[in-house]
Amino acid sequence: MSPGPAGSHGRRVPFLVTTQNATHPITRGLPKTWMHQGDELYASLRGPGTNMTVLATGHSRPDNAGTDRDEPLLMVLSHGKGRIFHTTLGHDVNALSCVGFTTTFQRGTEWAATGGVTQKLPATFPSADAVAYRADLAAMDPDFDKGLNRLDPPPPQAAAAANAFAGTWTITGDVVGNPVNSTCTFRVDGAGKVDGTCAVPSGETKATGEVKGQTLTFQIGVNHEGTDYLLVFTGTAQSPTAIKGTIDVSGTQGEFTATRK
């Protein structure tokens, strides 16, 4: 496995699945896009990811503590002569009851065992606009009579504000005549903690920080001409797509702006 942090998800909500491989036996005949019942959309999976074909993806939304990237949901792999089907769907009974989950899981199991798929696509398969679930499976949840979608509560107001900073930003700044240019991708959890990565001239560096109200503070380490520096950025949201603020480098001040990509 490649090093680094792995495995994250936002709140359990319904989300759109996009079929990326329409010719594989497991996904042949599936709609290009279809809605999955409320579930956790896993992101930042770690590799090595060799001998792998991605069959379907889902977009990890930055307004739900996501990566703002299309993340693999269904995939097939090979190991020697073995066939492997992997799905990240199915957190609980609610998610397992989705017709999209049961269909792809059954098809994936048959393909792993035989190399082919004979199971037809059910007429109740979900569309791009609506979820579809099997009541017989959903009823296995003892609390089913309280409603199907008893999902995680929405984030508090502070977390909702913090999510405004999640996503990818192009940063341009200057510290006493030294240009600061970077592209950073931030994730923000429900407590306002920030983590992510920034691409700088010397490579990729980790970003950590926090959000308080409309203010984002984060820091990155860079190496310039053989010397290591810690850059601390403090900015406020000017709009949903713009941040403006200051850079501190060991007490020396500069300014920066950031634009959402």
Secondary structure as UniProt FT lines:
FT   STRAND          13..19
FT   TURN            25..29
FT   STRAND          33..39
FT   TURN            50..51
FT   STRAND          52..59
FT   HELIX           62..64
FT   STRAND          70..79
FT   TURN            80..81
FT   STRAND          82..87
FT   HELIX           93..96
FT   HELIX           99..114
FT   TURN            123..124
FT   HELIX           135..138
FT   TURN            139..140
FT   TURN            142..143
FT   HELIX           144..146
FT   TURN            148..149
FT   HELIX           157..162
FT   HELIX           163..165
FT   STRAND          167..175
FT   TURN            176..177
FT   STRAND          178..188
FT   TURN            190..191
FT   STRAND          193..200
FT   TURN            201..202
FT   STRAND          203..212
FT   TURN            213..214
FT   STRAND          215..224
FT   TURN            225..226
FT   STRAND          227..239
FT   TURN            240..241
FT   STRAND          242..249
FT   TURN            250..251
FT   STRAND          252..260
//
